Every structure is written in structure tokens, then in C-alpha cells.
């Protein structure tokens, strides 16, 4: 992870935590592009899709949310492809079970709360689980941690949007876990 990315991610998380959304129009779109240098093509593709999702989510309303979710959904497919190239068979049943239990628990909690968004939430969370499991399968602790952090980030978003979770500085926590997750996933091509 470059110092530029780390600094930019810290500033963006602080801006997010303090509700300074206007200033984030300068920081958030730069996050993923700063991770692209020196990465293989599949990793660059996944990061670029994350950047597209970040930019879309700077907008407001359902169209911005749908565009962001769509970019991240395709981004998870790109991450799965990128990470499968580094698979080492580390995703044993014993290691997979906690991921599946967390995914099932979250979806069971969200199901009655998501209304017409039930199926999109289920599809997206399944893709997110796929990314985390592909990261686990690399056998690299840093990459696996990236998959977990991405799951935590998006779970916090879902719990805030559809549940009753309202943490202080919520958006800052989401951005800190998300940017850390993306940076660690990107180490798969180092």
C-alpha cells in the first residue's frame, strides 16, 4: 500500500466520519486509482470497478445507489477472477464455515427488512462472500484479511441502510474498513 493511498484513505475516512461530503468529492474518486500502479490487469480491473462504484455513490438518490451497487457487483466478479489466479486451496471446509455462517446470519436478519430489495441484497451479498472466499483461498493472510474487511464494510452499510445500526462516525468506519480491504486484496498481485 502506497503512502499516498494510506494518507488519502485516512483523510477520506475522517471526512466521511465528520459528514463533510462536499470535500469527499475530491478524495473519494482518487482512492482506487492510487492503488492501480504495478498491479496485474485483473486486479486493476477490480480496483477500477471499485473506483466507479465510489464515484457513483457520491451522488444521491436511488439511481446513484443502483449504479454504485452495480459497479461493485461487477467488481466482485472481477475480484473473484483475479483472486482465483492465486488460489492455493486454503479455503478448507473448516475455514469456510465461519464466512458462510456470517453471511447466512446477516441475510436472515436483513431478509424481513429489505422489502423489494431482498433479491438484489442476496445476490450482492453472495458475490461479496465469493470475493472473501476467493481471498481466503489464496492462503495469504493479508489477502484473506482484505476479504474479511470488505465483508465487514458492506455489512455495516447494509445494517445501517436496512437495519437499525447507527454507529457514531458510521461512514468513517465503513470507509476505513473498505479502503483497508481493497488495499489488502490488491496485495494478491504483488
C-alpha positions, 0 to 999 in steps of 0.5 A: 500500500502506497503512502499516498493511498494510506494518507488519502484513505485516512483523510477520506475516512475522517471526512466521511466520519465528520459528514463533510461530503462536499470535500469527499468529492475530491478524495473519494474518486482518487482512492482506487486509482492510487492503488492501480500502479504495478498491479496485474490487469485483473486486479486493476480491473477490480480496483477500477470497478471499485473506483466507479462504484465510489464515484457513483455513490457520491451522488444521491438518490436511488439511481446513484445507489443502483449504479454504485451497487452495480459497479461493485457487483461487477467488481466482485466478479472481477475480484473473484477472477483475479483472486482465483489466479492465486488460489492455493486451496486454503479455503478448507471446509473448516475455514469456510464455515465461519464466512458462510455462517456470517453471511447466512446470519446477516441475510436472515436478519436483513431478509424481513427488512429489505422489502423489494430489495431482498433479491438484489441484497442476496445476490450482492451479498453472495458475490461479496462472500465469493470475493472473501472466499476467493481471498481466503483461498489464496492462503495469504493472510493479508489477502484473506484479511482484505476479504474479511474487511470488505465483508465487514464494510458492506455489512455495516452499510447494509445494517445501517441502510436496512437495519437499525445500526447507527454507529457514531462516525458510521461512514468513517468506519465503513470507509476505513474498513473498505479502503483497508480491504481493497488495499489488502486484496490488491496485495494478491498481485504483488 
